[in-house]
Amino acid sequence: MNKTLALMLAGMMTSAAVNAQKIKLAKDYDVTITGSVQSDILVPQEDHNIGTGTYDDKVLTNTYAEVHALSKYVEAGARLEYLDHPLPGFEPDFKGWGVPFYYVKGKINNAELTLGNFYEQFGSGFILRTYEERSLGIDNSLLGGRLVVRPFKGVQVKALAGKQRRYWEHTSLVSGADLEVSVDQWFEKMQQKGTFLTLGASWVNKHEKADDDIMATKTYPMYKLRLPENTNAFDVRANLQKGNFSVLAEYAQKTEDPTNDKNFPYIYRKGYVAMLSTSYSRSGMSLLLQAKRSDNMGFRSRRTENGTAAFINHLPAFAFQQTYALAALYPYATQFNGEWAYQAEFGYKFKRHTALGGKYGTSLKLNFSHVHSIEQNKKKGGDGSAYDNVSPGGPGTDGYGSAFWKWGDKTYYQDLNVQIEKKLSKSFKLNLMYMNQFYNKTVVEGHGGLIHSDIYIAEGKYRINNKLTLRGEAQYLHTDQDQGDWYFGLLELSFLPHFMFTISDQYNGAEYYYTPTGAIDEEKGTHKEHYLNGSVTFTAGAHRLQVGYGKTRAGYNCSGGVCRYVPASKGVTVSYNYNF
């Protein structure tokens, strides 16, 4: 989209934001204008002690503005993105600006048609999940059309086709269909007994031109791979709810799809994933049990892609989603070439006026996650044919064999979380957490070995009066590996309804020295480092403004098992959000 149109849209968004309102056109044709503005800014400072590297720009920003017009039958919207000087850590192709997202949606009776950009998910996302996650630089929306029809009671059918967004371009054509049937809608007795059954089936096709020159060998004789132009993926699932119980079973597979996987590049093995999830909940108690096995299930719209872009599907990580700084220091990223993953979570609230509940009750939560490699016996390419010089498990082969139930020899990740939440008085609440963690840094990051850590966290919140609240965190991570122990402290003072003041410090006694390019300077050894941060947040209605200054360590930002490496930074930060 040209710059003139982008500027016109920016003007429309500004006008809509100032004059957000419901427009009366005619009966049944009221138009509501909504939208948002989000701008995150860094005025960077170079600090080679923490490895910021060098900067070409004095100001870095990720800015988004979007507007939507909603009516009974028609909906339309667009998003302006200004990423020409992006925040640190995003891939080079992330840079740019324009209007990459726009759509029109029509709705009538039991049908809905979308033209333009859209997001979609089939089932748990094993074969299709397009979504936006700005903190990771992910927007893998489809540009094309989607039709949703509900022809009968309890039946929903989706059909779609479009090219997938990859930053400022679009890759291969993705098409698919999904059928979901709510069986309980046909049987009144099932509803009366509190029994609900949903069945689903999905199909997705990726059409990618086979014009990449990818060689099976690097030595003579060399042979070009014959690449498939179409990859098909299938998914079936069943979700049963009976009273307090719920069971979800799902299975998906895809056909041959040679891609640039870091461990088994351009192999012709099919992909599989199976998941079983059960839960039970009642007042004061909950239980979740999950198991998942995936095998060569990375599914991208561009076979040569690396990083986080161009994923058609999503495999959720079976690990507790941490929000505390040190608990999230070693986050797990899903390994698409194969893993066994297990998760169990138990929650219980001890009643008030009991021995363990005390005056106000006590909440307990236990979570255990374990992720392990699957068996992978590398297959040879040679069978007396021309591919005898292909390395076992290398390009052009079937990759490996794998018995379904058999584990591999590596632990990828494991954690045990114990959380206790206790209200000690009308004004004071205390949260305590212990975490025992095993993190295979080599598998996730490419180096570092298996790291075992113990993490202790205490969080207290004291309400001084109706407008003034003080919150504090004290965190400690102990490990004999990697950079050793970490310490973290935070104080946060809230003045309702407008202000919040925050100061924090993260400390390590064995931080590396870095070169001007941001690489570790091994010759200088290590040093003590404080990562101090302070900020002021102002909120007024739909406006939120945060201004801060400080240092942030290098590390991984993760969400749902997808991770992005973020280099260290220092400087002034400004964050502005507005919804209308």
Secondary structure, DSSP 8 states (H G I E B T S, - for coil): --HHHHHHHHHHHHHHHHT--EE--STT--EEEEEEEEEEEEEE---TTTT----S-S-EEEEEEEEEEE-SSEEEEEEEEEEEE--TT--GGG-EEEEEEEEEEEEETTEEEEEEEE--B-TTSSS-B--EEGGGTEE--EEEEEEEE--STTEEEEEEEEEEEETTEEEEEEEEEEEEEEGGGG-HHHHHTTEEEEEEEEEEEEE-------BS-SSSS--B----SEEEEEEEEEEEEETTEEEEEEEEEE-------SSSTT----EEEEEEEEEEEETTEEEEEEEEEEES---BSSTT--TTTTBS------S----STTTTSS-----TT-EEEEEEEEEEEE-TTBTTTBTT-EEEEEEEEEEEEE--EE--S-SSSGGGGS-TT-TTS--EE--TT-EEEEEEEEEEEEEEEEE-SSSEEEEEEEEEEEEEHHHHHSSS-EEEEEEEEEEEEEE-SSSEEEEEEEEEEEESSTT--EEEEEEEEEETTTEEEEEEEEEEEEEE-B-TTS-B-GGG-EEEEEEEEEEEEEEETTEEEEEEEEEE--EEEEETTEEEEE--EEEEEEEEEEE-
